[in-house]
């Protein structure tokens, strides 16, 4: 579980890092804003032990709907994901970035258009918990009364449009494939063992965790873990990397293919939305299309 030293990507921390690195003029001058909204599809392939037939999974994470992202952006992401004809769509958390009383209907209408024969599944992230009222907009202070009820109301609303959100739960997607999803690492109570409790040893396993900082704490090997949260640092500097990565491990789990406990392979997506400021540099938003093949 997180401790008080866990980094939080705030507007103040990001601006301080940009100013300290002398990047603010270029980033704030418009280039960074433009890059924040130019997404692409990253196609990756790997093997997955236990899989009997190939699987195409579209992974979308960190939508951050409500702050700098609105329905038009989500519509474009949904259309791009559908165009890849995935077998399953996976959502990696931070779907919402709103006040606790905001109406999620525009987001839900767009997500309802996702199409995949095996379904659409996701997990909550830390900004979702902020949208429930678990913490105030600065990330500090008291939780709002009724935040847990708000979480369950939103979970039911997502389910009505075909998005199943998993909190330390699993689902059998196929006879040879189990999917698990853990609660948020910062504000939930993630339990990877419970999230894949139904999987048999011969089945392929996929685990969704919004935050990659869970990776060193995996109790046993998982076939593949998909994470988001870091945005790849959002602002990257040639030769130096990202001034700010919201992870206790810094660049170790910033983006791309990484390895967790028990040599578990994991992919950390740069995500689609932004946090702190609507800026990106040398770190474009991505939908990840994973082609998984039998080992």
C-alpha positions in Angstrom: 0.0 0.0 0.0 1.2 3.6 -0.6 2.9 5.7 2.1 3.0 9.4 2.7 6.0 9.7 0.4 4.1 8.5 -2.7 4.5 11.2 -5.4 1.4 13.0 -6.5 1.4 14.7 -10.0 0.0 18.1 -9.2 -0.1 21.3 -11.2 2.4 22.9 -8.7 4.9 20.0 -8.9 4.7 19.9 -12.7 5.1 23.6 -13.2 8.0 23.7 -10.7 9.7 20.9 -12.7 9.2 22.7 -16.0 10.6 25.9 -14.7 13.5 24.2 -13.1 14.4 22.5 -16.4 13.9 25.7 -18.4 11.1 24.1 -20.5 8.1 26.2 -19.6 8.4 28.7 -22.4 8.4 26.1 -25.1 5.8 23.8 -23.5 3.4 26.5 -22.5 3.9 28.3 -25.8 1.5 25.9 -27.6 3.6 23.0 -28.6 2.8 21.0 -25.5 -0.9 21.7 -25.8 -1.0 20.5 -29.4 0.9 17.3 -28.5 -1.5 16.5 -25.7 -4.3 15.9 -28.2 -2.5 14.0 -30.9 -3.0 10.4 -30.1 -2.0 7.3 -31.9 -2.4 3.5 -31.8 0.6 1.6 -30.5 0.6 -2.0 -31.7 2.5 -4.6 -29.6 2.7 -8.4 -29.6 3.7 -10.9 -27.0 3.1 -14.5 -26.0 0.8 -15.4 -23.1 1.3 -18.8 -21.4 -1.9 -20.8 -21.2 -3.5 -19.1 -24.2 -4.9 -21.5 -26.8 -5.8 -19.0 -29.5 -4.7 -15.5 -30.3 -6.3 -12.5 -28.6 -6.5 -8.9 -29.6 -6.9 -6.5 -26.7 -7.4 -2.8 -27.0 -6.1 -1.0 -23.9 -7.3 2.6 -23.2 -6.4 4.3 -19.9 -6.3 7.6 -18.2 -9.1 9.2 -20.1 -9.5 11.9 -17.4 -12.9 12.9 -18.7 -14.2 16.2 -17.4 -11.1 18.4 -16.7 -9.4 18.9 -20.1 -11.1 16.1 -22.0 -14.7 16.1 -23.3 -17.0 13.9 -25.3 -15.4 14.7 -28.7 -12.0 13.3 -27.6 -13.6 10.2 -26.1 -15.6 9.7 -29.4 -12.3 9.8 -31.4 -10.7 7.3 -29.1 -13.7 4.9 -29.2 -13.8 5.1 -33.0 -10.0 4.3 -33.2 -10.4 1.4 -30.8 -13.3 -0.1 -32.7 -11.5 0.2 -35.9 -8.9 -2.2 -34.6 -11.6 -4.9 -34.2 -10.4 -6.0 -30.7 -11.7 -9.2 -29.0 -11.8 -7.3 -25.7 -11.5 -3.7 -24.6 -9.7 -3.0 -21.4 -9.9 0.4 -19.5 -7.1 1.2 -17.1 -8.6 3.7 -14.7 -8.7 7.4 -14.2 -11.8 7.4 -16.5 -13.2 10.4 -14.6 -11.6 13.7 -13.5 -14.6 15.7 -12.3 -16.3 17.2 -9.3 -18.3 14.6 -7.3 -21.6 16.1 -8.5 -20.7 16.2 -12.2 -22.9 14.4 -14.7 -20.9 11.5 -16.4 -23.6 10.9 -19.1 -21.6 12.3 -22.0 -18.7 10.0 -21.2 -21.0 7.0 -20.7 -22.7 7.7 -24.1 -19.4 7.5 -25.9 -18.1 4.4 -24.0 -21.4 2.7 -24.8 -20.2 2.6 -28.5 -17.2 0.4 -27.7 -17.5 -2.9 -29.5 -15.7 -6.2 -28.6 -17.1 -9.7 -28.6 -15.6 -10.6 -25.2 -16.8 -7.4 -23.6 -15.4 -4.1 -22.1 -13.8 -4.2 -18.6 -12.0 -1.7 -16.5 -10.7 -0.7 -13.1 -10.8 2.5 -11.0 -7.9 4.9 -10.6 -6.9 7.6 -8.1 -8.7 10.4 -10.1 -11.9 8.3 -10.2 -11.7 8.3 -6.4 -11.4 12.0 -6.4 -14.5 12.2 -8.6 -16.3 10.0 -6.0 -15.4 12.6 -3.3 -12.9 10.3 -1.6 -10.6 13.4 -1.4 -10.9 17.0 -2.4 -9.6 18.4 -5.6 -6.1 19.2 -4.2 -5.7 15.6 -3.1 -5.8 16.6 0.6 -8.5 17.0 3.2 -11.5 15.1 4.3 -13.6 12.7 2.2 -17.0 13.9 1.3 -19.9 12.2 2.9 -21.4 9.4 0.8 -18.4 8.9 -1.5 -18.7 5.1 -1.3 -22.3 5.3 -2.4 -21.3 7.6 -5.3 -18.7 5.0 -6.3 -21.3 2.2 -6.5 -23.8 4.5 -8.3 -21.1 5.2 -11.0 -20.2 1.5 -11.2 -23.8 0.7 -11.9 -24.0 3.5 -14.5 -20.9 2.1 -16.3 -22.4 -1.4 -16.2 -25.6 -0.1 -17.9 -23.6 1.0 -20.9 -21.6 -2.3 -21.1 -18.5 -1.5 -19.0 -17.8 -3.9 -16.2 -15.5 -2.4 -13.5 -13.6 -4.8 -11.4 -12.5 -4.2 -7.8 -10.3 -7.1 -6.8 -12.5 -9.4 -8.9 -12.0 -11.7 -11.9 -14.0 -12.8 -15.0 -13.5 -15.8 -17.3 -13.3 -14.3 -20.8 -12.7 -17.6 -22.5 -12.1 -21.2 -21.4 -8.4 -20.5 -21.6 -8.3 -16.9 -20.3 -9.0 -15.2 -17.0 -9.1 -11.4 -16.4 -8.6 -9.8 -13.1 -8.8 -6.2 -11.9 -7.5 -4.6 -8.7 -8.7 -1.6 -6.8 -6.7 1.6 -6.9 -3.3 1.5 -5.3 -3.5 4.9 -3.6 -7.1 5.1 -2.4 -8.5 1.6 -2.7 -7.4 -1.7 -1.1 -5.8 -3.7 -4.0 -5.6 -7.4 -3.6 -4.0 -9.2 -6.6 -4.6 -12.6 -5.1 -8.4 -12.0 -4.8 -8.4 -10.4 -8.3 -7.4 -13.7 -9.9 -8.8 -16.2 -7.3 -10.9 -18.0 -9.9 -8.1 -18.7 -12.4 -6.7 -22.2 -12.8 -3.0 -22.8 -13.2 -3.3 -23.9 -16.8 -5.3 -20.8 -17.8 -3.8 -17.6 -19.2 -4.1 -14.6 -16.9 -4.4 -10.9 -17.5 -4.4 -8.4 -14.6 -5.5 -4.7 -14.8 -3.9 -2.4 -12.2 -4.2 1.4 -12.7 -1.0 2.0 -10.9 2.3 0.2 -11.8 3.6 0.6 -8.3 1.7 -2.6 -7.5 4.1 -4.6 -9.7 6.8 -5.3 -7.0 4.1 -6.4 -4.6 2.6 -9.2 -6.8 2.2 -12.3 -4.6 2.8 -14.6 -7.5 3.5 -14.6 -11.2 0.8 -13.3 -13.6 0.7 -13.9 -17.3 0.6 -10.1 -18.1 -0.3 -6.9 -16.2 -1.6 -3.8 -17.9 -1.2 -0.4 -16.1 -1.5 3.3 -16.7 -1.3 6.2 -14.3 2.1 7.6 -15.1 1.3 9.1 -18.5 4.9 8.3 -19.3 5.8 11.4 -17.3 3.7 13.5 -19.7 6.7 15.8 -20.3 9.9 14.2 -21.5 13.3 15.8 -22.1 15.7 14.3 -24.7 18.5 12.3 -23.0 17.1 13.1 -19.5 13.6 11.5 -19.5 10.7 12.9 -17.5 11.2 15.5 -14.8 8.1 14.2 -12.9 6.8 10.6 -12.8 4.0 9.9 -10.3 5.6 6.7 -9.0 7.7 5.9 -6.0 10.0 4.1 -8.5 10.6 7.1 -10.8 11.4 6.1 -14.4 11.4 2.4 -13.6 7.7 2.0 -14.5 7.2 5.2 -16.5 6.0 3.6 -19.7 6.3 0.6 -22.1 7.4 -2.9 -21.3 8.6 -3.5 -17.8 8.9 -6.4 -15.4 7.3 -6.9 -12.0 7.8 -9.4 -9.2 8.3 -13.1 -10.1 9.4 -11.9 -13.6 5.9 -10.9 -14.5 5.7 -9.0 -17.7 3.8 -5.7 -17.7 2.9 -2.9 -20.1 2.6 0.6 -18.8 0.6 2.8 -21.2 1.2 6.5 -21.7 -2.5 7.0 -21.5 -4.8 9.3 -23.4 -5.7 12.3 -21.2 -3.5 14.6 -19.1 -3.2 15.5 -15.5 -1.9 18.6 -13.8 -1.8 20.6 -17.1 -3.2 19.8 -20.6 0.4 19.4 -21.8 2.6 16.7 -23.3 6.0 16.8 -24.9 7.7 13.9 -26.6 5.2 11.6 -24.9 2.2 11.2 -27.2 -1.1 9.8 -26.0 -1.8 6.2 -27.0 -4.3 3.5 -27.4 -2.5 0.2 -27.1 -3.5 -2.7 -29.4 -2.0 -5.9 -27.9 -1.9 -9.1 -30.0 -1.4 -11.9 -27.6 -0.4 -15.3 -28.9 -0.1 -18.8 -27.3 3.4 -19.4 -25.8 
